[in-house]
């Protein structure tokens, strides 16, 4: 008899999907937007991608080494955070902005809360908002693309006309990765195709947002206005890549529905009535923070369980 | 073909090709046999033989230890050698009767069989009970108990569980291919007990040949039809099967009979047919011995009590060193640390794998991806339940319906972080059930004490009044 026969609890087989294969797929899905961003904004964009990814991965490595924890940089989550952060920076920002952002994202938002799976807000978005508040002028100084250095959303808010075709393709100003709706949608299709994300959150997010701006935007159901809002700013990047972040979105089926609708309303609210033109980052971050409450009140009814008044947490 | 199914579930690689084409063979043991006294749910059986007694094949050697219990029969002729302890599939040592095999296979003379039409309901159930029939799909619940619901008139469906959704196992498949008449005969026996019931042969559509054979056989039967199921694990799980075939739902505190259903798997129906129509008790069962490590994978009619080491030898031994040996299928089976363990009424498969993938997959942090939620056929949130289990938080565990887990293992199977979700949940579920039971007992005792002290106080008071 083999002395080294293994004994473990069932099941004795596992699917091939791993954490790193998921992270790798998300990175692949972000490549169209990344490549377009580098094409649109030039070599500075590439430098940002390099700096933020390196800063994120290194911070994770150094922190885990220092804390004598297992090194988890191979799971790809830190690299993904870095890439997402780069796509959220304006190409005109100095290189050290990415460095500070990457360190903040991994150290403060992710590792200090316990590392992968424990952070309560999306690390890349947390870092972006941190930078936005600390270095407002740097973070809102966008390069000139075509004949305007204003982002389409800012122009829209100021009552100027925008070119929706350029916005769809991405030949506009904005952060590195947010301008091309087409490139982001290609990525979204990759994620949906491989089952990495579910349509519920981004679908409801976008749908609710469209309804909200149709009702309160002052333009009614105006395709031009709606297209401009959908393709402008960080909505596509946020809805498909950040709102769907597993760790910081609800796990219950009902919770996902609530989360998607909530983000749509918050984004509409911030964009239409806030002082800034953009609101996606703050909407998602606020959504992130209330995820534990959403989960707590949306415990799914188990198979075969009758509806009961007690309802767990509701009592 | 209209297919029915349930929500959730997974599609593991099925591995059935190893033994699918192997016709059923009978194997005769050479060495000693060990008959576990507890190979069913309920009270252990009580030995009725003594050391030195000669026993025959088909002779009862242990009687039922209560209503929820089942007798054990010798599967060979020989001499009772000893009463000892043997490991069962889950690695516990349990009482066993050891019989030295004389290789004569002398069989007892079975009493004449009464035709089914002439038997009363009670007689049929008694024959099934006295023949040692238990749920042979793996649970081992005594079949006569299952067939005695409180209100037999309310049973509307008898579901023959022919799903065989566990990967690698092909025993039910071979039964359906080679002896479908016996399955149907067994189903008819059960149907004879319930006048208002319809018989459903529920088969997964990865076995189209079986569906065809069964459909041809029952096309003139008024009360039996074949229900093709979508191939998905755990389609053969009782609750999921009832839902797929009838649309009814039961939870952990209900029995299938509460939804008007009785579910019996293929091997159990064969045993019922043998018992009622042929007067033969349970002395053997069909097992699949399979996996890459086995020289000649096979589907074997194995005498109960046979040593599984001998079984492997019969299949040509190991062609490669196995890294893991599983009693049952890869999703819900038990990893054995030794093959020196006897076949029981619930042994469906012996799976010998040369590589254990679990060993290469250390668990990492949960990323909250929700794949376990999508896969859970009980519609639970396994990642949260596993957290609550690991943190020992019984209230949260129950609030999130942890007690509804059917332990199918889908959550662990899909988890990209390779967490041992099912293991955490299943073991904590047992603790919580035990805790609840202890608490209920304590409360009952306290209530009793309070009652007594009240009575005592009243008696005293009355006594005082009299003074």
Interface residues (C-beta under 8 A of the other chain):
Chain A: X1 X2 X4 X5 X6 X7 X8 X9 X10 X11 X12 X13 X14 X15 X17 X18 X19 X21 X22 X72 X75 X77 X115 X116 X117 X118 X198 X246 X247 X248 X249 X251 X252 X253 X295 X299 X300 X301 X302 X303 X304 X305 X312 X313
Chain B: X7 X10 X12 X13 X91 X167 X239 X243 X249 X250 X251 X252 X254 X321 X322 X323 X324 X325 X326 X328 X330 X331 X332 X333 X334 X335 X336 X337 X338 X339 X353 X356 X357 X358 X359 X361 X364 X365 X366 X367 X368 X369 X370 X371 X373 X377 X378 X379 X380 X381 X383 X384 X399 X400 X401 X404 X409 X412 X413 X414 X415 X416 X417 X418 X420 X422 X423 X426
